[in-house]
Amino acid sequence: MRIEDCHINGNGNPGYGDNHTGIRIEGSVDVTVRNNRIHNIRTSVVNPVNGAGVQVYESKGLLIEHNEIFDVGSGIFLKAVGYTNGQADPAKYSNQQDVIRYNLIHDASYGIVHHRHRHSASTVYFLAHQNLIRGSSTGIAFCGFDVG
């Protein structure tokens, strides 16, 4: 699947408590998000990270590149691969590489958030490089990991 050359204006904060997104990818494989302009996406007080330019649940094989994302709670939010009902499930770990590159993310609370996104690939499975993040309180955040 490809999402390319779109202009998405999220209409600010319409009062949603959670999950106000520009592009939401869920339960998908081999998705490309390229050359989009995504902005003006916020949530209410509950969780600003969920006001995401690109929000990803239970997906793998991602290529997110050459996007401008701004005035958002989070630019790119990868979440919950490898879980069933909130519990780690090795049968659902991703075995494909996710690449986030060449994006301009600005005026966001968080640039890139990688949260409970588990992989089993033997190679580098999450590669974020040559992204420009500015005017954000946090550039890249990794949350919900253990080393066991």
C-alpha positions as a Markdown table, in Angstrom:
| # | Residue | x | y | z |
|---|---|---|---|---|
| 1 | Met | 0.0 | 0.0 | 0.0 |
| 2 | Arg | 1.2 | 3.5 | -0.7 |
| 3 | Ile | 0.1 | 6.9 | 0.6 |
| 4 | Glu | 1.8 | 9.5 | -1.4 |
| 5 | Asp | 1.6 | 13.2 | -2.3 |
| 6 | Cys | -1.3 | 14.1 | 0.1 |
| 7 | His | -1.9 | 17.3 | 2.0 |
| 8 | Ile | -3.6 | 16.5 | 5.3 |
| 9 | Asn | -4.9 | 19.3 | 7.5 |
| 10 | Gly | -6.2 | 17.7 | 10.8 |
| 11 | Asn | -8.3 | 20.6 | 11.8 |
| 12 | Gly | -6.4 | 21.3 | 15.0 |
| 13 | Asn | -7.8 | 19.9 | 18.2 |
| 14 | Pro | -11.5 | 19.1 | 17.7 |
| 15 | Gly | -11.9 | 18.0 | 21.3 |
| 16 | Tyr | -10.9 | 14.4 | 20.9 |
| 17 | Gly | -9.5 | 12.9 | 24.0 |
| 18 | Asp | -7.4 | 10.4 | 22.1 |
| 19 | Asn | -6.3 | 9.2 | 18.7 |
| 20 | His | -6.6 | 12.1 | 16.3 |
| 21 | Thr | -4.3 | 11.2 | 13.5 |
| 22 | Gly | -3.4 | 12.3 | 10.0 |
| 23 | Ile | -2.6 | 8.9 | 8.6 |
| 24 | Arg | -3.4 | 5.8 | 10.7 |
| 25 | Ile | -2.0 | 2.4 | 9.6 |
| 26 | Glu | -3.3 | -0.6 | 11.4 |
| 27 | Gly | -2.7 | -4.3 | 10.8 |
| 28 | Ser | -0.8 | -3.8 | 7.6 |
| 29 | Val | 2.3 | -5.0 | 5.9 |
| 30 | Asp | 4.6 | -3.3 | 3.4 |
| 31 | Val | 3.3 | 0.3 | 3.7 |
| 32 | Thr | 4.9 | 3.3 | 2.1 |
| 33 | Val | 4.1 | 6.8 | 3.3 |
| 34 | Arg | 5.9 | 9.3 | 1.1 |
| 35 | Asn | 5.9 | 13.0 | 0.0 |
| 36 | Asn | 3.0 | 14.1 | 2.2 |
| 37 | Arg | 2.4 | 17.3 | 4.1 |
| 38 | Ile | 0.6 | 16.6 | 7.4 |
| 39 | His | -0.2 | 19.2 | 10.0 |
| 40 | Asn | -2.6 | 20.7 | 12.5 |
| 41 | Ile | -3.3 | 17.6 | 14.5 |
| 42 | Arg | -3.7 | 17.7 | 18.3 |
| 43 | Thr | -5.6 | 15.9 | 21.0 |
| 44 | Ser | -7.1 | 17.1 | 24.2 |
| 45 | Val | -5.3 | 16.6 | 27.5 |
| 46 | Val | -5.4 | 12.8 | 27.8 |
| 47 | Asn | -2.3 | 11.9 | 25.7 |
| 48 | Pro | -0.7 | 14.5 | 23.3 |
| 49 | Val | 1.4 | 11.8 | 21.6 |
| 50 | Asn | -1.8 | 10.3 | 20.1 |
| 51 | Gly | -2.3 | 13.5 | 18.1 |
| 52 | Ala | 0.0 | 12.0 | 15.5 |
| 53 | Gly | 0.8 | 12.9 | 11.9 |
| 54 | Val | 1.4 | 9.2 | 11.2 |
| 55 | Gln | 0.2 | 6.6 | 13.7 |
| 56 | Val | 1.0 | 2.9 | 13.3 |
| 57 | Tyr | -0.5 | 0.0 | 15.1 |
| 58 | Glu | 0.2 | -3.7 | 14.5 |
| 59 | Ser | 2.0 | -3.1 | 11.2 |
| 60 | Lys | 5.4 | -4.0 | 9.8 |
| 61 | Gly | 7.6 | -3.5 | 6.7 |
| 62 | Leu | 7.1 | 0.3 | 6.9 |
| 63 | Leu | 8.8 | 2.9 | 4.8 |
| 64 | Ile | 8.0 | 6.5 | 5.9 |
| 65 | Glu | 10.0 | 9.1 | 3.9 |
| 66 | His | 10.1 | 12.6 | 2.5 |
| 67 | Asn | 7.2 | 13.9 | 4.6 |
| 68 | Glu | 6.8 | 17.3 | 6.2 |
| 69 | Ile | 4.9 | 16.9 | 9.5 |
| 70 | Phe | 4.3 | 19.8 | 11.8 |
| 71 | Asp | 2.0 | 21.3 | 14.4 |
| 72 | Val | 1.2 | 17.8 | 15.9 |
| 73 | Gly | 1.4 | 16.0 | 19.2 |
| 74 | Ser | 3.8 | 13.5 | 17.6 |
| 75 | Gly | 5.2 | 13.3 | 14.1 |
| 76 | Ile | 5.5 | 9.6 | 13.7 |
| 77 | Phe | 4.2 | 7.1 | 16.4 |
| 78 | Leu | 4.9 | 3.4 | 16.0 |
| 79 | Lys | 3.0 | 1.4 | 18.6 |
| 80 | Ala | 2.0 | -2.1 | 19.7 |
| 81 | Val | 3.5 | -4.6 | 17.3 |
| 82 | Gly | 3.9 | -7.9 | 19.0 |
| 83 | Tyr | 1.1 | -7.7 | 21.6 |
| 84 | Thr | -2.2 | -9.5 | 22.2 |
| 85 | Asn | -4.5 | -7.9 | 24.7 |
| 86 | Gly | -1.6 | -5.8 | 26.1 |
| 87 | Gln | 0.7 | -8.7 | 26.6 |
| 88 | Ala | 3.9 | -9.5 | 24.7 |
| 89 | Asp | 3.2 | -12.2 | 22.1 |
| 90 | Pro | 6.3 | -13.5 | 20.3 |
| 91 | Ala | 4.2 | -15.0 | 17.5 |
| 92 | Lys | 3.2 | -11.4 | 16.5 |
| 93 | Tyr | 6.7 | -9.9 | 16.6 |
| 94 | Ser | 7.7 | -8.1 | 13.4 |
| 95 | Asn | 10.2 | -9.9 | 11.2 |
| 96 | Gln | 10.5 | -7.0 | 8.8 |
| 97 | Gln | 12.6 | -3.8 | 8.8 |
| 98 | Asp | 10.8 | -0.5 | 9.4 |
| 99 | Val | 12.6 | 2.6 | 7.9 |
| 100 | Ile | 11.9 | 6.2 | 8.7 |
| 101 | Arg | 14.1 | 8.6 | 6.7 |
| 102 | Tyr | 14.4 | 12.0 | 5.1 |
| 103 | Asn | 11.4 | 13.5 | 7.0 |
| 104 | Leu | 11.1 | 17.1 | 8.3 |
| 105 | Ile | 9.2 | 17.1 | 11.6 |
| 106 | His | 8.8 | 20.4 | 13.3 |
| 107 | Asp | 6.7 | 22.2 | 16.0 |
| 108 | Ala | 5.7 | 18.8 | 17.5 |
| 109 | Ser | 5.6 | 17.8 | 21.1 |
| 110 | Tyr | 7.5 | 14.6 | 20.0 |
| 111 | Gly | 9.3 | 13.9 | 16.8 |
| 112 | Ile | 9.3 | 10.1 | 16.5 |
| 113 | Val | 7.9 | 7.8 | 19.2 |
| 114 | His | 8.7 | 4.1 | 19.2 |
| 115 | His | 6.5 | 2.4 | 21.8 |
| 116 | Arg | 6.1 | -1.3 | 22.5 |
| 117 | His | 7.0 | -2.2 | 18.9 |
| 118 | Arg | 8.7 | -5.6 | 19.1 |
| 119 | His | 10.8 | -7.3 | 16.4 |
| 120 | Ser | 12.4 | -10.7 | 15.9 |
| 121 | Ala | 14.5 | -9.9 | 12.8 |
| 122 | Ser | 18.2 | -10.7 | 13.1 |
| 123 | Thr | 19.2 | -7.5 | 11.3 |
| 124 | Val | 18.6 | -3.9 | 12.3 |
| 125 | Tyr | 14.8 | -3.8 | 12.5 |
| 126 | Phe | 14.1 | -0.2 | 13.2 |
| 127 | Leu | 16.1 | 2.3 | 11.2 |
| 128 | Ala | 15.5 | 6.0 | 11.6 |
| 129 | His | 18.1 | 8.2 | 9.8 |
| 130 | Gln | 18.5 | 11.6 | 8.1 |
| 131 | Asn | 15.3 | 13.0 | 9.7 |
| 132 | Leu | 15.3 | 16.7 | 10.7 |
| 133 | Ile | 13.4 | 17.3 | 13.9 |
| 134 | Arg | 13.2 | 20.8 | 15.3 |
| 135 | Gly | 11.0 | 22.9 | 17.6 |
| 136 | Ser | 10.0 | 19.7 | 19.5 |
| 137 | Ser | 10.3 | 19.0 | 23.2 |
| 138 | Thr | 11.5 | 15.5 | 22.4 |
| 139 | Gly | 13.3 | 14.4 | 19.2 |
| 140 | Ile | 13.0 | 10.6 | 19.4 |
| 141 | Ala | 11.5 | 8.7 | 22.3 |
| 142 | Phe | 11.7 | 4.9 | 23.0 |
| 143 | Cys | 9.0 | 3.7 | 25.5 |
| 144 | Gly | 7.9 | 0.4 | 26.9 |
| 145 | Phe | 11.1 | -1.6 | 26.4 |
| 146 | Asp | 12.7 | -4.2 | 28.5 |
| 147 | Val | 16.1 | -5.8 | 28.2 |
| 148 | Gly | 15.1 | -9.3 | 29.3 |
